[in-house]
Amino acid sequence: MEQISVFDIFKIGVGPSSSHTMGPWRAAQQFINLYKVNPGIHKIKRIHVDLYGSLAKTGKGHGTDIAVLLGLMGEDPVTIEVNSINPKFEKIHQTKTLEICGEQVITFDPDTDLIFHFDKSLPGHPNTLTLTVTMMDGFEESHTYYSVGGGFVVKEGAAENDSTNSVQLPFPIETAADLKKYCEEQKVGISEIVMQNELAWRPQEATISGCLEIWDAMRECVYRGVNTEGVLPGGLNVKRRAYEMSRRLLNGIACKDSKDFIRQIQATSNIFQNTLNWVSCFALSVNEENAAFGRVVTAPTNGASGVIPAVLMYYVCFAGGTEEKDIIRFMTVAAEIGSIFKKRSTISAAMGGCQAEIGVSSAMAAAALTECLGGNPNQAMMAAEIAMEHHLGLTCDPIGGLVQIPCIERNTMGAIKAITACQLALQGNPDTAKVSLDGVIKTMWETALDMNEKYKETSDGGLATNIPVNISEC
């Protein structure tokens, strides 16, 4: 059984895509780590990169080439100064060299040493990259990696649930039925079951501080987004909207920092239209940051990174979630729902379309908000089911291969659906529900298998082919 922690689902990193940016970045890091000790980075003469399938077709728009090269350089998406990303990439193009982990400078021409195979896919996964190293003595070998969604990476030949960090969980969970059984037996909420499992990895204090760190990153991302003007990179000339929207909603009031920003919002009206506008603004701000290679939290993917923060901000600003324990409860419930989707279906748009990203994030947020507002575990899972039920079949068709249109607005829709699903579940009776969470997850996976490949993050169908753009990689 695959073991997934809260911090596997929620990861701090860099936009615009968990599968096309974060995953390849991590794969490159894993690859270069193979040579750090034996024979040593200084023995590397040449590196070649091949990108296949969806990684090739939408790789330019998602910054896959940038991510791989930064990973080979030894940079980390959690700690890198985001303003340094483009200059580092441009330097490689200008000098035709690559500095590996600060130890070895090799000749590297991105035009010939990093190849996008637009018309070729490998059977293991739609998101595949192969890295080949040539050593000073002429020895050469290749390693292939699959970016399976949400920043998760699997090396060819290894099972996805292989882990060097395997633990004995007190409540192993594969399905929603497992989760329901444990909650009923222990007479506790979902968050308490999750916290007990997290103890297998680390002390409770570390889980608490980690959840609060994730919240800090989300809150700061929202704040950066509402304080940044301009046009998003990539060539579509998409104008940022969160900046002007937030200023209208706050009547021009200036905020000192992200915490003051929340206080100012809490002082505004909580009438439906105002609340609705703010939820949309929160989601827009995060995904505008994501599209601009900003610091975001994968939740459970980068393309869907605005849904969880938007609903969590709604809870904090308008629904009473003001204490740290509220934040932790929200995070743990959301993560568990996301992990079940990953185990029983997919969180990769290249495998399942956008239902696997926005749909899953909406289900996660719906369940989390429901428990936080007093719902029982069955109501929380009912909310997750409702949210996903109304995302089934959602395609992934990014215009120009960029995580901008329709991705940014879709996060606002996912957030609003999550809140609506929560309200329906709180007013409903799960015992009379006709569709279970496991049933909708099974249906989602079957839908993913039936979905035409052109609607799975290839930019070969849907809006991507009906909206004319002048971007070469598409």
N, C-alpha and C positions, 0 to 999 in steps of 0.2 A: 504494500500500500504506500502510495506517495505521501510523504510527510511535508506539509506546508505550514510554515509559521506566518504569523501576522506580518513579519518583516520580509517575507518572500512576496507577499501580495502588495505591500506598500514599500516602495523603494525610492529614495531620493536620487534624482538624476537630472539628465538634460534632455530637452525636447529635440526633435518633434515626434519621435516614435519609439515605443518600447521594443517593438519587434524589428524595426529597421534601423534604429539608432543605438538604443541601449544594448540590445542583444548582440549585434555585430561588434560593438565596442567591447563587451565582456568576452566574446569569442576571441577577439584579437589579444586581449589581456591573457586569457588562458593559453593561447598559442605561444606567446612570447615567453610566458613563465616556464614553458617546457625546456627552454634553453638557458635559463638564468644560471643554473648551477653547473650543468654538464651538457655541452662542453663550454658554455659561457657565451654571453651576448657578443663579446668581442670576436668570436669565431664566425659570426654570421657575415656572409658576403652579399647575399641577395634575398629579397622576399618578393613573392608574386601573389596577388589576390585575385580570385575569380568569384564573381557574384552571379547567382542563378535565380530563375523564377521571379517571384515578386520582389526579391531584393534587388534584382536588376531592373525590372520594369518601372518601379517607383523609387529606386534607390537614390537617384539624384535629388528628387524632391524631398526625400526623407533624411538626406544627409548621411546615407550609409557609408559613402566613401570617406567622408570626414571622420565618422565615428571609428571606422577600422584603423585609419592612420593614427588617430589620437591614441587608440588602444595600444598599437604597436610602439608608440612613443613612451608608453608607460603612464599616460595621463589617466585619471580616474573621473568618471562622470559625477561622482558625489562631491569631489573637492575642487575640480578644475574651475578656474575663474572664467565664467561664461564669456566675458568680453574678450578673452584671449583666443577663443576657438577659431574664429575666422582668420586672424593674423597668423596663427600657427599653420593653418591649412594653406594659406596663400604663400607662406614661406617655402613649403614643400614644392609647390608649383614653380616658384621663382628659381629656387636653387637646384631643383631636381635631385634633392637629397632627403634622407629620412634619418633622424636621430633616434635610435632605439634606446629607450630607457635611460637616456643621458650617458650611455656607455659606448655606443658604436654608431658612427655615421656611415650610411651606405648610399650608393647611387640608387635613386628611385624616381622614375618618371611616371606620375599618375596616369598619363595617357596610354602607356604601354604596360605598366606593371600592375595596374588595377583595372580589370576588364569586366564590363557589364555584359553578360550573355543574355540579351533581351529575348532571344528565341529558344532558350534552352532551360529546362528544369531538370532537377535530379529527383529520383523517386522518393527519397527519404522525407522531404518536407518542401513546401513551396518557398520557404525562406532558408536558402542554403548558401553557405560561402565556404570556399576552400582556400586555405593558405599554404603556400609552398615555400620552404626555406632551402637555400643553397649555402653550404658552409664553405669555409676557406679551402678545405681539403677536397672539395668537389662533391661531398656527400649531399644528397638531396632527398627530402621527404615532404609529404603533404598531409594535412589534417583537415577534415571536413566537419563543419558545425551546422547545426540546425537552430535557428532562432524561432522558438516555438510559441512566442507570445508573452507579453508582460515582462520582457527582459530576461526570461528564462532561456538558457542555452543548453543544448544537448550535443555532446561530441558523438560523431558517427561511431557506432559500435558499442555505445553505452546506452543502457536503458534510462528513460527519463526520470525514473524514480531512484536511480543509483545515487547514493549520498554517502559522503565520508562523515557526515554529521548525523547519522541515524541515531534515533533515540527511542525509548519505550514510552509511548504516550498512554496516559491513563484512560483516555477516551478516544481511541482511533476512529476517525470519521471518514467514510467514503461517500455516504449518501445523506440526503436530508432526513431520511428515515432513521439513520444512525443517530443523528443529532437530536431528533425528536425523542427517541428512546432514552438517551442519556439525560436530557432535560427533565423528562417525566420521572425517571428513576431517582434522580438526585433532587428533584423539586427545586430547580434553579433555572435562571435565564441562560440564554445562549452565551452571553459574555462571560459568565462564571465558568462554564465548561471550557471555553477557549482559554481563559486565564490559567486554569488547572493544567491544560496541555502545554501552555507556554513555559510552565515551570520545568518541563523536561529539558528545555534548552537553556534557561537562564533564571536567575532569581527574579521574583516578582517586581522588585524595585527597578530592575533593568528593563523589564517589559513596560512598566509605567513610564519611565523616562524616555524610552524609545518611542512610545505612542505620542508623547507630548512633543518630542522632536519632530515627528512626522506632522503633527498639527501645526507646529511653528513654521515648518517649511511650506505647508499649504496656505496658511494665513499670510505669510510674507509674499508668496507668489500672487495671491489675490491682490495684495496691496501694490506690488510692483506693476501688475497689469493695469490697475485703475489709475496709475500715475505715469503711464508711458503713452505718449502720442506717436503718430506716424503711420507708415505703411509697412506691412509685413514683407519680409524678404521672399524671393522666389520667382517674381515676375508676374504674378496675378494682380499686383497692385491693390491688394485687399487692405482697406483702411481699418486701423484699430478703432473699436467703438466703445470699449469699456471706459476709457478716459472721459469722454464727453458725457456718457451716460451717468457715471457716478457723480460728476460735478452738477449735473442737472438735479439728480436725486438729493444731493446734499445742499442744494441752493448755493453752491460756490464755497461752502465752508472748508477751510484748510485743515488737514489733519497732521498731527505731529509724527505719528507712526502707525503701525498696523493695529495696535491695541486701541489707540485713540480713534482710529477709523471705525472700529467696531462700536465703541461707545457712542460715536456720533450717529451711526446707523440705528442703534438701539433707541436713540432719542427721537427718531423720526416716526411718522405714522405707520401703524401696522395694518392699515386697510389693505384689502386684497390686491389692488392694482399696484400699490407701492411695494408690497412684499414680492409680488410676481416680477416686477421690474428688477428688484435687487437680486433675486435668485438668478435671473438671466444675466445680469451684470457680473455676478461672481463667476459664473461659468465662462462667459466671454473672456474675462480678464485672464483666467488661468490658461485657456487654450490659445489666446493670443500670445502669451508668454511662451507656451509650448512651441508654437509655430515659428517663433523667433529664436530658437535654441536657448530658451531661458531655463532656469532651474525649476523643475516641477517634481511632483510625486507621482510615480506610476501607480494607478489606482483603478483597475488592475493593469491598465495600459496607459501609455502617454496620450494616444488619440482620444481616450475617454477620461483624461486626468482632471477635467473640470467638474464632473458630476458629483463626486464625493465631496470636494471642498465646497461646492455650491450648496449642497443639502446640509452639510455640517455648519456652514456659515448661517444658513437659514435657522437651524436649530439653536445656534448660539445667539443670534441677533433677535429672533422673533419668537422662539418657542421655549426659552428658559434653560437652555443648556449652557449654563455659565460656570460650572465647576469642572475641575480637572477630571473627576470621576465620570462626568458625563461624556467628556471627550474620549476617554479610554473605553467606556462602554460602547460608544458609537464605532470606534476603530475596530475593536475586537469582533463585534457582530458582523460588520461589513466584511472583514477579512475572511471570516469563516464561510460566509456565503460565497465569496469569490473563489475560495479554495475548492469548494464542492463543484462549482461550475468548471473549474480547470480540470479536476479529476474525472468528471463524468461527461464533459463536453469539450469545450475549448475556449480560450480567451485570446485566440489569434484571429485577426480579421482575414489573414491569408488562408486560414482554414475554414472559417465560418462566416465571413462577411461582418458587417458592423454590428449585427446582433451579438457577436462575441465580445464586442468592446463596449459600446454604449449600452446595449441591452444588459450585459452582466453588471456594469457599474451601476446602472439604474436599480437593478435587483438588489445589489449590495447596499446601496443607500436606503432603499425602501425598508429593508429588514432592520437596518441599524436605527433609523429614525423611529420605527414602530416600537422596538424595545425601549428606546430612550423616552418615548412618550407614554410608557406604561403598558404597552402591549405584551402579551405572553408569547412564549416561543412559537406556538402554532400561528398566532397572528403575524408574527415577524416573518415566518416562512411563507405565509399566505401573501403578505405584501411583496415579497421577493418574486413569488410566482406571478402575481398580477403584473408587476413591472415587466418581467421578461415576456409574458404572454403577449404584450402589446408592443414588443420589439421583434417578434419572430419574423424571420425573412428579411430583415433590414440588410441591405447590400452595402458593400464598401466600394465606393467609386470616386476616389479623390481626384478632383480636377487638377491636371498638371502633375499628378503624383505628389501633391503637397497636402499636408495635414491642415487644410484651411477651409475649402469649400467641398462638401457640406459639413466637414467635421466640426468646426467651431460651433456653429449653430446647433448641431445635433447634441452637443453637450447641454445646451439650455433645455432642449426637449427631454433629454434623459433625466435631468434634475427635476423638472416639473412633473414628469410621469412618476418619479419616485415618491414625491410628496403626495401626489394623488393616490398612488397605490397604498401608501401608508394610511391615509385617511379612510380609504375603503376597507382596509383590513381592520382598523380599529373599530369601525362601525359594523363589521361583519362577524360571522360565526364560521370559523374554519371547519367545524364539524360538518357543515352543509356544503362546503366547497366541492365542486365537481372536478377540479384540476389540482393535482398536488405539485409541490415544487420539484420532486423527482420526475414527475410526468412531463413538466414543461422543459426540464433540462434534457430529458431523453428526446423530446420533440425538437428542441433546438439543435441537438447533434444530428438528428436525422435530416433536418432542414439544411444544415451545413453540408452534409454529404450530397444532398440533391441539388444544391445551388450551383448554377453555372460558374465555371472558373473565372469568367470575365468580371464577375461581381465580387471577387475575393481579393481586393487590394492590388489589382493589376493595372488600373486605369484603362482597361480595355473595353469597358462598358459603362452604361448608365450616364450620369451627368458628365463623367470624364470624356465621353465621346460626343456628347451633344452640345457642349459649351466650347466654342473655339478659343484656343489659347496658342500662343507662340512659344512653347517650351519644348525644346528638342527631345528630351528624354521620354516624352509621351507621344 
